[in-house]
Amino acid sequence: MERYRVLLVEDNPVDVLLTRETLRESPLGIELDVAPDGAEALDYLFRRSHYRDVPRPDLVLLDLNLPKVDGYAVLRAVKTTEALRMLPVVVLTTSRDPYDVQACYRAYANAYLVKPIALDEFTTMLHSLEEFWFSRALLPSRVQP
């Protein structure tokens, strides 16, 4: 079975745990890597430090409010780097602020999702995201030019 790799950039341990548990149940074989802050996410994505040999993720789930380097800076770095530009980045945050939504889409986020507060809604949203990106969408990492 082909496995998918997701990078979750999230500093909230509860959200990390919920995401890990939800995706672990997936029949699609999803491997979840976690970066607890923006600086670590950039090291992972740019294969610096101990991430030199890590495979590129198929999808990034990115929180905006992160320690060290915020989600906007991570998004801009990904979308302005030729080698990473096509990597799908889904912003997954608590903010409903129209400024945040527009700023992320201006920076070429592939989607902007607001984290539901209720556990069952959060799980449903993750399953929908998983279904779309790994069963419906053609990912750039999975097609040869």
VOBA-1610 file (N, C-alpha, C; in pm, whole numbers, padded with zeros to 5 digits, always signed):
BEGIN
Met+00084-00118+00000Met+00000+00000+00000Met+00089+00124+00000Glu+00053+00219-00084Glu+00125+00345-00091Glu+00088+00431+00030Arg+00190+00487+00094Arg+00166+00569+00213Arg+00177+00716+00176Tyr+00102+00798+00246Tyr+00107+00943+00228Tyr+00175+01004+00349Arg+00251+01109+00326Arg+00322+01177+00435Arg+00262+01316+00452Val+00225+01348+00576Val+00169+01478+00610Val+00260+01544+00713Leu+00289+01671+00691Leu+00358+01749+00793Leu+00255+01837+00862Leu+00236+01815+00991Leu+00148+01898+01073Leu+00235+01999+01146Val+00210+02127+01122Val+00285+02233+01190Val+00190+02291+01293Glu+00209+02249+01417Glu+00111+02277+01524Glu+00181+02276+01659Asp+00155+02379+01739Asp+00215+02387+01872Asp+00122+02341+01984Asn-00004+02319+01955Asn-00100+02278+02057Asn-00098+02125+02069Pro-00051+02071+02184Pro-00040+01925+02198Pro-00174+01852+02184Val-00283+01916+02224Val-00415+01852+02212Val-00452+01837+02064Asp-00430+01941+01985Asp-00459+01933+01842Asp-00369+01831+01772Val-00244+01823+01816Val-00153+01723+01760Val-00205+01583+01791Leu-00243+01560+01915Leu-00293+01428+01954Leu-00420+01391+01878Leu-00514+01484+01868Leu-00639+01457+01796Leu-00612+01426+01649Thr-00523+01503+01588Thr-00490+01482+01447Thr-00422+01347+01430Arg-00326+01318+01515Arg-00254+01190+01508Arg-00351+01072+01521Glu-00440+01077+01620Glu-00534+00967+01643Glu-00632+00952+01527Thr-00680+01064+01474Thr-00775+01058+01363Thr-00710+01001+01238Leu-00590+01047+01206Leu-00524+01000+01084Leu-00470+00858+01099Arg-00442+00817+01222Arg-00396+00680+01246Arg-00503+00579+01204Glu-00628+00616+01217Glu-00740+00528+01180Glu-00758+00515+01029Ser-00688+00597+00953Ser-00708+00602+00808Ser-00667+00473+00739Pro-00749+00426+00648Pro-00711+00308+00568Pro-00610+00344+00458Leu-00581+00473+00444Leu-00492+00519+00338Leu-00345+00514+00375Gly-00313+00483+00498Gly-00173+00473+00537Gly-00105+00608+00542Ile-00145+00692+00633Ile-00089+00826+00644Ile+00018+00830+00752Glu+00135+00878+00715Glu+00243+00900+00811Glu+00242+01047+00849Leu+00230+01074+00976Leu+00222+01212+01025Leu+00352+01251+01093Asp+00414+01357+01042Asp+00528+01419+01106Asp+00479+01550+01166Val+00536+01588+01280Val+00490+01709+01349Val+00607+01803+01372Ala+00584+01930+01338Ala+00678+02037+01371Ala+00605+02127+01471Pro+00659+02145+01592Pro+00589+02221+01695Pro+00601+02373+01682Asp+00680+02419+01586Asp+00693+02564+01564Asp+00735+02588+01419Gly+00729+02714+01379Gly+00760+02748+01241Gly+00906+02726+01204Ala+00997+02748+01298Ala+01139+02728+01269Ala+01167+02581+01240Glu+01110+02494+01318Glu+01127+02349+01297Glu+01064+02307+01164Ala+00949+02366+01131Ala+00884+02335+01003Ala+00975+02374+00887Leu+01038+02490+00895Leu+01127+02532+00788Leu+01249+02441+00778Asp+01303+02399+00891Asp+01415+02304+00888Asp+01372+02174+00819Tyr+01254+02126+00853Tyr+01202+02004+00791Tyr+01184+02022+00640Leu+01115+02128+00601Leu+01082+02149+00461Leu+01205+02177+00374Phe+01303+02245+00432Phe+01425+02277+00358Phe+01535+02174+00383Arg+01500+02067+00454Arg+01591+01955+00481Arg+01723+02001+00543Arg+01707+02078+00651Arg+01824+02126+00725Arg+01838+02047+00854Ser+01958+02053+00909Ser+01987+01990+01038Ser+01960+01840+01031His+01889+01786+01128His+01864+01642+01131His+01753+01597+01035Tyr+01701+01689+00954Tyr+01597+01655+00856Tyr+01653+01636+00715Arg+01785+01628+00701Arg+01847+01619+00569Arg+01790+01508+00481Asp+01758+01395+00539Asp+01715+01279+00460Asp+01565+01252+00464Val+01490+01342+00524Val+01346+01319+00535Val+01280+01336+00397Pro+01186+01247+00363Pro+01114+01265+00235Pro+01024+01388+00242Arg+00999+01446+00127Arg+00907+01561+00123Arg+00767+01513+00157Pro+00692+01596+00227Pro+00553+01557+00256Pro+00467+01572+00130Asp+00354+01503+00131Asp+00256+01518+00024Asp+00164+01636+00052Leu+00154+01674+00181Leu+00063+01780+00224Leu+00115+01841+00353Val+00097+01972+00367Val+00130+02041+00492Val+00002+02096+00552Leu-00021+02068+00680Leu-00129+02128+00758Leu-00063+02231+00849Leu-00097+02357+00830Leu-00023+02467+00891Leu-00109+02554+00980Asp-00074+02560+01107Asp-00137+02655+01198Asp-00074+02792+01172Leu-00143+02898+01203Leu-00088+03033+01182Leu-00013+03085+01303Asn-00070+03063+01421Asn-00013+03118+01544Asn+00087+03019+01602Leu+00212+03038+01566Leu+00318+02945+01605Leu+00429+03020+01676Pro+00500+02951+01765Pro+00619+03013+01825Pro+00734+03018+01725Lys+00830+03104+01753Lys+00954+03123+01677Lys+00932+03185+01541Val+00866+03115+01450Val+00835+03168+01317Val+00687+03141+01294Asp+00610+03246+01260Asp+00466+03226+01246Asp+00430+03154+01115Gly+00305+03111+01108Gly+00257+03036+00993Gly+00263+03113+00863Tyr+00243+03245+00869Tyr+00252+03326+00746Tyr+00391+03317+00685Ala+00493+03325+00769Ala+00631+03318+00720Ala+00661+03181+00662Val+00610+03076+00724Val+00629+02941+00670Val+00561+02931+00534Leu+00438+02977+00525Leu+00364+02973+00399Leu+00438+03049+00289Arg+00483+03170+00321Arg+00555+03250+00220Arg+00683+03181+00177Ala+00756+03121+00271Ala+00880+03052+00236Ala+00854+02934+00142Val+00749+02860+00169Val+00716+02746+00084Val+00676+02793-00056Lys+00588+02889-00062Lys+00531+02929-00191Lys+00623+03018-00274Thr+00734+03066-00216Thr+00829+03145-00294Thr+00957+03068-00324Thr+00959+02940-00293Thr+01075+02855-00320Thr+01038+02757-00430Glu+01110+02764-00539Glu+01078+02682-00657Glu+01060+02534-00623Ala+01147+02477-00545Ala+01142+02334-00514Ala+01022+02296-00428Leu+00960+02393-00361Leu+00848+02364-00270Leu+00716+02422-00317Arg+00719+02508-00414Arg+00602+02588-00455Arg+00475+02505-00478Met+00488+02387-00536Met+00369+02307-00568Met+00319+02224-00450Leu+00392+02223-00341Leu+00352+02147-00223Leu+00221+02205-00168Pro+00115+02124-00159Pro-00011+02176-00106Pro+00002+02212+00042Val-00043+02334+00074Val-00042+02382+00212Val-00185+02420+00249Val-00237+02352+00350Val-00370+02382+00402Val-00352+02451+00536Val-00401+02574+00545Val-00396+02646+00672Val-00508+02591+00759Leu-00472+02554+00879Leu-00565+02494+00975Leu-00550+02571+01105Thr-00644+02663+01129Thr-00627+02760+01237Thr-00759+02789+01306Thr-00753+02862+01416Thr-00875+02902+01487Thr-00928+03037+01438Ser-00847+03109+01362Ser-00884+03244+01321Ser-00987+03246+01208Arg-01091+03327+01230Arg-01191+03354+01126Arg-01174+03497+01072Asp-01068+03562+01113Asp-01044+03701+01074Asp-01029+03711+00922Pro-01112+03793+00857Pro-01104+03807+00711Pro-00963+03847+00663Tyr-00892+03926+00743Tyr-00756+03963+00706Tyr-00668+03838+00695Asp-00678+03747+00792Asp-00598+03625+00790Asp-00632+03539+00669Val-00762+03524+00642Val-00805+03443+00528Val-00746+03499+00399Gln-00764+03629+00378Gln-00715+03691+00253Gln-00564+03689+00245Ala-00496+03713+00355Ala-00349+03712+00355Ala-00297+03574+00317Cys-00360+03470+00366Cys-00314+03334+00335Cys-00338+03300+00188Tyr-00454+03336+00137Tyr-00479+03308-00004Tyr-00391+03394-00095Arg-00362+03516-00053Arg-00268+03599-00129Arg-00129+03537-00133Ala-00095+03463-00028Ala+00035+03396-00021Ala+00027+03255-00082Tyr-00083+03225-00150Tyr-00102+03101-00226Tyr-00127+02977-00141Ala-00192+02993-00026Ala-00239+02875+00048Ala-00336+02799-00042Asn-00336+02668-00032Asn-00425+02587-00113Asn-00565+02576-00053Ala-00576+02599+00077Ala-00706+02602+00145Ala-00687+02666+00281Tyr-00797+02716+00334Tyr-00798+02779+00466Tyr-00914+02718+00543Leu-00883+02644+00648Leu-00986+02578+00729Leu-00980+02629+00872Val-01098+02649+00929Val-01107+02691+01069Val-01131+02566+01153Lys-01047+02552+01256Lys-01058+02435+01344Lys-01191+02440+01420Pro-01271+02336+01408Pro-01393+02331+01489Pro-01358+02309+01636Ile-01443+02355+01723Ile-01421+02338+01866Ile-01463+02198+01911Ala-01574+02150+01858Ala-01626+02018+01897Ala-01540+01906+01840Leu-01510+01808+01923Leu-01425+01696+01884Leu-01477+01623+01760Asp-01606+01592+01758Asp-01661+01517+01644Asp-01653+01599+01516Glu-01669+01730+01524Glu-01658+01815+01405Glu-01513+01823+01357Phe-01420+01826+01451Phe-01278+01827+01416Phe-01241+01697+01343Thr-01287+01586+01396Thr-01261+01456+01335Thr-01323+01447+01197Thr-01446+01491+01184Thr-01515+01491+01054Thr-01440+01576+00953Met-01393+01693+00996Met-01318+01781+00907Met-01189+01714+00860Leu-01117+01649+00951Leu-00993+01580+00912Leu-01020+01465+00815His-01128+01392+00837His-01162+01282+00745His-01198+01339+00607Ser-01267+01450+00603Ser-01300+01513+00475Ser-01175+01562+00404Leu-01085+01620+00479Leu-00959+01669+00424Leu-00878+01551+00368Glu-00871+01446+00445Glu-00801+01323+00404Glu-00863+01266+00276Glu-00993+01257+00272Glu-01064+01204+00155Glu-01034+01289+00032Phe-01042+01419+00046Phe-01019+01506-00069Phe-00875+01496-00119Trp-00778+01520-00031Trp-00639+01529-00075Trp-00578+01395-00115Phe-00622+01286-00053Phe-00557+01158-00080Phe-00641+01059-00160Ser-00768+01090-00182Ser-00850+01001-00264Ser-00906+01069-00388Arg-00918+01199-00386Arg-00978+01271-00499Arg-00878+01355-00577Ala-00800+01434-00507Ala-00706+01525-00574Ala-00586+01448-00628Leu-00533+01496-00738Leu-00405+01446-00788Leu-00297+01535-00729Leu-00210+01476-00650Leu-00105+01551-00582Leu+00019+01563-00671Pro+00083+01678-00669Pro+00203+01694-00752Pro+00313+01594-00716Ser+00318+01551-00592Ser+00420+01454-00550Ser+00395+01315-00605Arg+00274+01291-00657Arg+00236+01157-00703Arg+00223+01145-00854Val+00249+01252-00927Val+00242+01245-01074Val+00376+01284-01133Gln+00413+01219-01240Gln+00538+01249-01309Gln+00509+01341-01427Pro+00591+01445-01444Pro+00568+01536-01559Pro+00600+01469-01692
//
